[in-house]
Amino acid sequence: ADQLEAQGREAPDLIYLPLGTTGTVVGLQLGLRLAGLSSCVVAVRVVREDVADPGRQRRLYQGAAALLAPDVPGVGELPPVNESLEIRHEFYGPGYARYTPEGMAACARARDMAGIGLEGTYSGKAFAALLADLDGGRLTGMNVLFWNTYSSRKLPVPTTDYRDLPEFFHAFFERDLQPLDPESQAARGEPS
């Protein structure tokens, strides 16, 4: 809320982000309510339905609110977690951590148009939902925010040879496991 005010911007109508084990979505909802913002969270499911269970979301929201209640006035009067929350299921794909054509196209579009790095398991699928809504006209006249949960920090270079790991892990280093992975495509000389 302070950032929006400092920039002279209105609160977003919709905030798109991935829905995994519910912590980020619930924390964002709780923070929005405490800041007095009525933005609707569009949570794009990227895990099995039982992991992103609405009951789990509700319990986490209530538990976090209870922890904050002694120190934060008004927490007890906050609306329930499911109010102003939209859960999208259609971008999940064939399974957890399985790339989808829509998600990888969204990653490429974010990279090519804005230099934003996304990945195919979480942020690419959430951005694919936003792009589908944008391209479909749903977002016309709306103030929309994409909450990028992908860390741009480079991972450390492994100092151990993967062959020193148990043999079960070798396949993760020796085979293409994601046919839509741009790095796998580049290694095969295919366009991404």
N, C-alpha and C positions, 0 to 999 in steps of 0.2 A: 504494500500500500504506500509506503514511504517512497519507494522507487517510482511508482506511477505518478505520485503527486509531484515529485521533484522534476519529472520529465513532462509534466502537464498532460498526462495521458489518462484516458478513462480505463476502468477495469475491463479486462477481456470478457466478452460474452461467453466464449468457450476456451478451455485450455485442454489441449490434446497431450496425452502421455501414455506410455505403456502401463499395462496392469499385470504385474507379476504376483508376488506374494503379498500384495496390497499395502505395504508400508508406505511407499512414496505417495500413492493415491490418497490414502487416509491422512497422512501427515499434511499433504497439500490442502485437502478439504478442511481439516481442522484449522490450519493457518489462515486460510481464506475467511472462514467464519469468524475467527478471532479478530481479523483485520477489518471485519465489516464488509467484505467483498462478496457479491452474490454470483460470481462466475460459476458456470457449470463446468464440471470436470468431465471430459470425454476420455474414458479409460479404455484403451485398446488391449484386449486380453491377449497375452503372449504365452500363457501357461495353461495347463489343463484346467477345466472348469472347477474341479474340486479344490485346486490350489488357490484360485481367485474367488473363492466362495463368498457370497454376500454376508453369510453369518460370521465368517472370519473378519471381514471388513468391519462389520458392526461391533464385534467384540474389541477389536483393536482400537477403533474410534472411541468407544466408551471407556476403555482402559486408559488410553492416553488422556482423555478429558478428565477422568478421575484423578490421575496423577497431577494434572495441572490445576485442578480445582482449588486446592488450598492457597495457591499463589497467584492465580489469574482470575480476576473478577469476571463473572458472566459465563464461565465455561458451562455451568449447569444448565443454562438456558439456550444452548446452541441447538440448532435443528439436527435431526437424525442424519446419519451418514448417507442414506440413500436419497436424500433430498438434494436436488441439483447434481446428480451423478448419472451419467449415461455410460453404460458398459457396451462395448462393441465386440462382437465375437467373430465377425466374418473375415478378419485378417489373420487369424491364428495359423492357418495352413495345416500341413500334415502332421504336425507335432511340435513339441517344445524344441527350440533351437534349430528348427528346420527352416531354411530360407524359403521364401516365396518369390515368385516373379514380381509381384506387386511391391513387396518390401524392398527387393534389390533395385527395382526401377526407382523407388522413392529415394533410396540411398544415393543413386547416381544423380537424380534430379537435384537433391540438396547440395551435393558436391559440385555439380556443374554450374548451378545457378547462383549459389551463395557461398561456396567454399566450406560448407558445413559437413563435418564427418559424422556419419551414422553407421550403424551395423545392422545386420540382418535378423538378429534374434529379438531385439527389443525395439530400439528407436526407429528402425526402418519400417517396421510394421505399423507403429503409431503414426509415423509421417505418411505412410500409404493411406491410412484412413483419412487424415486431413486432406491429402491431395484428391482423394476420391470425392470427398464432400465439396472441395473447392471446384473441381472440374464438373461436378454435378449441379453446381449452382446453390447448394445449401448455405454457403458462407457469404453470399452476397449481402453487403451492407452490415456485416458483423465484424466485430473486433475480436480477432482470434490470436491465440498464443500457442506456440508449440514448445513444450517443456522437454528440452533435450536432456535425457538421462545418460547419454553416452559420454564417457570420459574421454577427453581428447589427449589425455596424458599417455605417453608412449609406455608400453610394457617393457620391463627390463629384459635384456637379452639373456637367455638361459646360459648358465655357466656349466651345466651338466650335459653330457651327451645323452640324448634320449635313449640310446641303447643300454644305458646303465639303469634305466627304469625297468620295472617288471614287464615282461614280454607283452602282456595284455595292452599296454599303452603304445606300443610301437606302431600299430595301425594308424593312430592319430597323426603320426608324423610321416607316414609312408604312402597313405592312400588319400584320394580326394573323397572327403566325407560330405561336402556340400557342393553339389553340382552348379549352383548359382554363385558360388564364392568368386569374386572378381580375381583374386590371387590365383585360384585354381585355373580359371579360364585363361589368364595371362600366361601361366606356365605351359598350357597346352596350345598357345598361340591363337586363342579364340578372342573375339571382341567382347568386352564386358558390357 
